[in-house]
């Protein structure tokens, strides 16, 4: 049975998400807002905050797996993070880099990394750096900083609508408008990609590649060759090893 109906948004509600505690519910809408609702022991819902940080439709909301940190994805090409400060919710970070609508975001099991996918056909991995981190990433006061550490481009030919981490293995899956699902896996020193074609073709041989990488930024690009077979090109920044498994062979 329907126990309650929450009203207040002025346009389509696009996404809802429960906080790990079960006492907070986040909603987002085409009205450009994110709402945070609190539910008490008597199952009474109260809107405790209306967040208007985005300038366009908000497509998706997701909670951090073990703390009250909320992320949202929007048509304004950004990801925003929110936390509670002095009995009110505020935007504590804006992640910029995508060149078109961000459709979905997902935290990994630890909550230290956030994946975002976009209409620009890329997936970005953002990492949280806390004050005093070993990498020397600057933080503002006691607040952590989020930096893009990986940009996966060239694997998708259309909009990427959803992204999800496996909390058991750490694999990352994407859902794309080109009818394919892709699964990315990372080893201790590499990023691996497994391409699942919609027609049921089985993956081919594994190829070890060099990818461009630095402490704060990794770029992995796959480009089609003139023969319409995947060519994977990597600029050399830092010598990290990446392993990609595709159902076709690579051109040298």
N, C-alpha and C positions, 0 to 999 in steps of 0.2 A: 504494500500500500504506500501511497505517497504521503509522507509524514509532514512535509512542509514545501512551500514554494517561495523562493527568494526572488524578489523583484527589486528593480532599481536601475539596471542598465537600460540605456536608451536605444540600443540596437542589438543585432545578433550577438549572442554569447558564444564565443568560439572555443573556449577551453575551460576546464575546471580541474583542480588538483588539491588533494588533502595533504596537509603537513604531516610529518612522521608522528607527531603527538596525537593526531586525530582531533585536535581542538580548534584547528584553523583550516579554513577552506578558501582557496584563491580562485577567482573567476576573472576572465578577460573578455573583451567585447570589441565589436567594430566601432563602438563609441569612443575608442582610443584610451579607455581606462582599464585599470586593474583594481579589483576590489578584494579586500581581505575580510572574511567573515569569521566570527568567533562563535563556537557552540559551547554552551555550558552543560552541566550535569543533567539538566532537565530537557536537554535537546532543544533549547531555545537559541536561535541564530540572531546575531547582531553584527551589522557591518561596522567594523572598527576603523577602517581606513579606505579612502578612495584615492588611488594613485593616478595622476594625470601626467606622467613623465613622458609618455610617447606622443608623437605628433601625428601618427596614423593608426590604422587598425592594429589591434593587438591579437596575434594569431595563437599564441600558446603560452601556458604558464606551467612551471614545474618547481617543486620544492627540493632543497638540499636534502640528502638522505638522512642526516643526523643532526641538523640544526635548523633553526627558523630563519633560513635564507631563501628568498624567492627569486626566481629568474623568469623573465618574460621575453618573448620574441615578437617582432613587429614588422608591419609593412613599411616602417620608416627606416629599414635596413639595419637596425640596431638590436642588441640584447641589453636588457637592463636588469640590475640586481637590486633587491630591496631587503632591508632589515629594520627591526624595531629599535627606535631610539627615543627614550624619554616618553614612553606611552604612545608613540605615534610611529607609523611606518614611513620610511623615507627611501628614496633612490640613493644607493650608496656607490654604484658604479655603472658606467655605460660602456659596453664593449662594441667598438666600431671596427669595420674592416670589410664587411660584406658590401657588395655593390648593388644589391637588390633585396627584396623582401626576405626576411628571416622567418621560416615556416615553423621550425621546431627547435627545441633545446633539450638537452638531457645531461644530468650529472652522472659521473661514474660512481662506483660503489663507495669509494673513499670520500667523494665530494670535493676532491682537490682538482678535478678536471671537469670541464663543461664542453660538450659538443654542440655545435650549432649548424644547421643546414639552411640552404637558401635557394632562391630563384636564380642566383648567379651561378648555379651548378657546382658549388663548392661546399666542402665541409671544413669547418674550422674547429680546432681543439684549443681551448683556453685553459691555462693553468693558474692556480692560486699560489701566490708567493706571500708568505707572512713576513712581518718585520724581522730583520736579522737573518734572512735566508742565506744559505751558502752560496747561491748564485750571484748575490750582490744586487738583486733587483730592488730599486728604491721603492719604499712604501711611505704613505702619508701618515705620520704618527703611528698609532697602534692598529690602523686599518690595513688589511691585506690588499695586494694589488693583483689584478687578473691580466695576464698577457697571452696573446696568441702564440702558441708554440708549434703549431702545425697547420698547414693549409693543404687539404687534399683537393686537387683540381685535375680535370681531364678525364676522370673516370666516368662521369655522368654527362649525358648529352642533353638532358632536360632538367626541369626544376626538381630539386630534392625536397620532398614533402615531410619526411619524418626521419628521425634518428634515434637509436636506442642502444644503450650499453648493456652487455650481459654482466650481471653482478657476480656471476660465478667464474667466468673465464676472462672477463675484461674485453671481449670482442665488441666491436662497434658495427651495427647494422644500419643501412640506409635504405629508404624507400624512394624510388625515383619515377618521374613521369615517363621515362623511356622504357617502362615495363620490366625493369630489372631490379633485383635486390643485391646489394653488395655488402660484404662483410670484411671489415678491416681488423687485423690483429697486430699487436705490438709485442716484440720480444724485448729482452733487456736492452738491446742497442739498436733495434730496428723497428720499422713500421712495415707490416705485411698486409697485402690486399688480396682478397679472394673474390673473384668476379663470378656471380651466379647468373648465368644467362637464362632468359625466360623459356627457351625452347628445350631445356633439360640437358644441354651439353655438359659433359663432365669436365672438371678442371684438368689442365694439362700439367706440364712439368714445372718444377720450381726453378726460378732464376734468381741468382744473387746479384743485386745492383748496388751502386753507390748513389746516395741521395745527398742533396744539399741540406745542411743543417748547421745550426749554431745552438748555443745554450737556450736562446729565447725564441728561435724561429726555425722551423723546418718546412721546406716547400717540396712537395711531391707532385710531379706533373706527368700525365700520360697524354701523348699526342698521336692522332691518327696519321699514318704514313700515306703516301700517294697510292699505295697498293691496298688501302683500306684495311690494313692490319695495324694493331696497336704498336706504336713506338713509344717507349718510355724514355724521356729525356730528363736528366738531372744536372743542374748546375753544381759546381763543386765549391763548397764553402768550408766544409769540415767533413772529414772522412768517417761517416757513419755507414753501417751496412743496412740495406733494406732488402727484404725478400718479398717478391710479388709472385703470386700464383694465378695464372690466367689460363683459360681454355684454348689459347693460341700461343704460338711462340713469338719471341721478340726479335726485332731486327737489331743488329749490332749498331 
